[in-house]
Amino acid sequence: MSILTKKEIAKRVKEGSIGFTPNLDEFQVQSHSVDLRLGYTFLMHRTWKITKKGREALSVSSLVEQRQDFEVVELEEGQYFDLLPGEHITVSSLESIKMSDDVMAV
């Protein structure tokens, strides 16, 4: 398998073997990649909780994460979200992606 070029990505999008909803803006397709836009839903991992003992740190582990371990932030169009230094978040992409079985993405 090889890395697709900008021309090959455009060809596959036109043919329908790769699809994006909503459609891409032309600036998103780079020489060998597609830049995705951030969506409006952000999951911020809670770093602590109050228990009977007091304030306890929560460990950040993608293997054990539960929905209640996150604060869900839903932005409205026009709002922005500043990522603070050292902060980690999970965010949806604006685009939904459809790909044929003969390609992969990282």
C-alpha positions in Angstrom: 0.0 0.0 0.0 1.3 3.5 -0.8 0.4 7.0 0.5 -2.1 8.8 -1.7 -1.2 12.0 -3.4 -3.4 15.1 -3.5 -4.4 14.2 -7.0 -5.2 10.6 -6.1 -7.3 11.8 -3.0 -9.2 14.1 -5.3 -9.8 11.3 -7.8 -11.1 8.9 -5.2 -13.4 11.6 -3.7 -14.8 12.3 -7.2 -15.3 8.5 -7.8 -16.9 8.1 -4.4 -14.5 5.6 -2.9 -13.6 8.2 -0.3 -16.4 10.6 0.9 -16.7 13.4 3.4 -19.9 14.9 4.8 -20.0 17.9 4.7 -18.0 18.3 1.6 -14.4 19.4 2.0 -13.2 22.9 1.3 -10.3 22.9 -1.2 -7.8 24.1 1.3 -8.3 20.9 3.4 -6.6 18.6 0.8 -2.9 18.7 1.3 -0.1 17.0 -0.7 -0.6 13.6 1.0 -3.4 14.2 3.5 -6.7 15.8 4.4 -7.0 18.3 7.2 -10.2 17.6 9.2 -12.1 20.4 11.0 -13.0 20.2 14.6 -16.7 19.6 15.4 -18.8 21.2 18.1 -18.7 18.5 20.8 -15.8 18.4 23.2 -15.2 15.9 26.0 -13.1 17.2 28.8 -11.7 14.5 31.2 -12.5 15.3 34.8 -9.3 15.3 36.8 -10.8 15.0 40.3 -14.0 14.1 42.2 -15.3 14.6 45.7 -15.8 11.5 47.8 -16.5 10.8 51.5 -12.8 11.1 52.1 -12.5 14.4 50.3 -11.1 15.4 46.9 -9.6 12.5 45.0 -7.7 12.5 41.7 -9.1 10.6 38.8 -6.6 8.6 36.6 -6.8 9.3 32.9 -6.9 5.9 31.2 -8.5 5.3 27.8 -9.1 1.7 28.8 -11.4 2.6 31.8 -13.0 5.8 30.8 -16.7 6.2 31.6 -19.1 8.9 30.3 -19.4 10.3 33.8 -15.6 10.9 33.8 -16.1 13.6 31.2 -17.7 17.0 31.1 -19.5 17.4 27.7 -19.1 20.8 26.1 -21.4 21.5 23.1 -20.5 24.7 21.2 -22.9 26.7 19.2 -21.8 28.1 15.8 -19.7 31.1 16.3 -18.4 30.1 19.8 -14.8 29.1 20.3 -12.9 26.8 22.6 -9.5 27.6 24.0 -7.3 24.6 24.8 -5.3 25.5 27.9 -1.6 24.5 28.2 -1.2 20.9 29.2 -4.9 20.2 28.7 -6.1 17.1 26.9 -9.6 16.8 25.3 -11.5 14.5 23.0 -13.2 16.2 20.2 -15.4 15.1 17.3 -14.5 16.0 13.7 -16.9 18.1 11.7 -16.6 15.7 8.8 -18.0 12.1 8.7 -15.7 10.0 6.6 -16.5 7.1 4.3 -13.7 5.0 2.8 -13.4 1.9 0.7 -11.7 -1.2 2.1 -8.5 -0.6 0.1 -7.4 2.5 2.0 -6.6 3.4 5.6 -6.2 6.6 7.5 -4.2 7.8 10.5 
